Each structure stands twice: as structure tokens, then as C-alpha cells.
Amino acid sequence: MNKTELIEVVATRSQTTKTQTTAMLNELLEVIQEAIASGNDVQLVGFGTFSVSERASREGRNPATGETMTIPAKKVVKFKPGKALSDAAASVKKTNASKSTKPKQTEKKK
């Protein structure tokens, strides 16, 4: 589901226009972004928690040259799903579409 599809579903369920729903969703995302940017966590009970975490600097390699380099420290956003969201994801049944559709390779007879 992408943003447009989400807006359509929410607009239908809340009986609002797509324009109103778009404005509400954009404001919600902006408020979350501002809170995270100021170093605050955003906790939506049952859904999850957005937080900022510090990632330490570390050594890495340039895959093209193999040269060792230092990857600088930075802050990253983390999301920890709430119990209700985790339970909903766990109840999803796997379908055949999620399995690999590649045929098995067999040896050719000579």
C-alpha cells in the first residue's frame, strides 16, 4: 500500500474527502518528523514507537577497491512495533506468491 492508497482507504472509512485526509496525514507526518528532529520519541500505543538512536563510527571497506575506511557516527531513526501491530503481522498467512518461483535447475543428460 502506498500513500495514495492509504489516503483513499482512510477517507472512505472516516467519511472525509481525500483532500482533508491528505492534509491530516501530511500534518501527522510533519509533527512526527519535527518531534524526532528535536530528539523526542513518538509513541503510538498499540502501533509502535519512533525513536532516535546514535550509531557509533565503525570500520568498513570500499567494495570496489577493498580499501579500509571509517564510516562516521550518525543518528538514525528506529521504529519498534507495538504489540497489536506485531500480533497483526504474525497472523498473516504466507501465500505461494512469497515463495520463490524459480524452477529447479536439473542436469542435462549427455
C-alpha positions as CSV (number, residue, x, y, z in Angstrom):
1,M,0.0,0.0,0.0
2,N,1.4,3.4,-0.9
3,K,0.4,6.8,0.4
4,T,-2.3,7.4,-2.2
5,E,-3.9,4.1,-1.5
6,L,-3.7,4.8,2.3
7,I,-5.4,8.2,1.8
8,E,-8.2,6.6,-0.2
9,V,-8.9,3.9,2.4
10,V,-8.8,6.4,5.3
11,A,-11.0,8.9,3.5
12,T,-13.6,6.2,2.8
13,R,-13.6,4.8,6.4
14,S,-13.7,8.3,8.1
15,Q,-16.2,9.7,5.6
16,T,-14.0,12.7,4.7
17,T,-12.7,14.0,1.4
18,K,-9.4,12.9,0.0
19,T,-8.2,16.5,0.3
20,Q,-9.0,16.6,4.0
21,T,-7.4,13.2,4.6
22,T,-4.3,14.2,2.7
23,A,-3.9,17.4,4.8
24,M,-4.4,15.4,8.0
25,L,-1.9,12.7,7.0
26,N,0.7,15.3,5.9
27,E,0.4,17.2,9.1
28,L,0.7,14.0,11.2
29,L,3.9,13.0,9.3
30,E,5.2,16.5,9.8
31,V,4.5,16.5,13.5
32,I,6.3,13.1,13.9
33,Q,9.2,14.4,11.9
34,E,9.6,17.5,14.0
35,A,9.4,15.5,17.2
36,I,12.1,13.1,16.0
37,A,14.2,16.0,14.8
38,S,14.1,17.6,18.3
39,G,15.2,14.4,19.9
40,N,11.8,13.3,21.3
41,D,10.3,9.8,20.9
42,V,6.9,9.4,19.4
43,Q,4.8,6.6,21.0
44,L,1.6,5.5,19.4
45,V,0.2,2.9,21.9
46,G,-0.7,-0.3,20.1
47,F,1.1,0.8,16.9
48,G,4.7,1.5,17.8
49,T,7.4,3.9,18.9
50,F,9.6,6.1,16.7
51,S,12.9,7.0,18.4
52,V,16.4,8.4,17.5
53,S,19.4,6.2,18.2
54,E,23.1,7.1,17.9
55,R,25.1,4.8,15.6
56,A,28.8,4.7,16.6
57,S,31.5,5.1,13.9
58,R,32.9,1.9,12.6
59,E,35.4,0.5,10.1
60,G,34.2,-0.6,6.7
61,R,35.6,-1.5,3.3
62,N,35.0,0.1,-0.1
63,P,33.6,-2.8,-2.1
64,A,35.1,-1.5,-5.3
65,T,38.7,-1.1,-4.1
66,G,38.8,-3.1,-0.9
67,E,40.3,-0.1,0.8
68,T,39.6,0.2,4.6
69,M,37.7,3.3,5.6
70,T,36.0,4.8,8.6
71,I,32.2,5.1,8.5
72,P,31.3,8.2,10.6
73,A,28.9,8.1,13.6
74,K,25.4,9.3,12.9
75,K,21.9,9.4,14.3
76,V,19.3,7.1,12.9
77,V,15.5,6.7,13.3
78,K,14.3,3.4,14.7
79,F,10.8,2.0,14.8
80,K,9.7,-0.5,17.4
81,P,6.3,-2.0,16.6
82,G,3.7,-2.3,19.3
83,K,2.1,-5.5,20.5
84,A,-1.1,-5.0,18.4
85,L,0.9,-4.4,15.2
86,S,3.3,-7.3,15.9
87,D,0.3,-9.6,16.5
88,A,-1.4,-8.5,13.3
89,A,1.8,-9.1,11.3
90,A,2.3,-12.5,12.9
91,S,-1.3,-13.6,11.9
92,V,-0.6,-13.0,8.2
93,K,-0.7,-16.3,6.4
94,K,2.1,-17.0,3.8
95,T,1.0,-17.3,0.3
96,N,2.6,-19.0,-2.7
97,A,3.5,-15.6,-4.1
98,S,6.0,-15.1,-1.3
99,K,7.8,-18.3,-2.3
100,S,10.5,-18.3,-5.0
101,T,9.1,-19.0,-8.4
102,K,12.4,-20.0,-10.0
103,P,12.3,-23.5,-11.4
104,K,14.8,-26.0,-10.2
105,Q,17.8,-26.5,-12.4
106,T,18.4,-30.0,-13.5
107,E,21.5,-31.5,-15.0
108,K,21.3,-32.1,-18.7
109,K,21.9,-35.7,-19.9
110,K,24.7,-36.1,-22.4
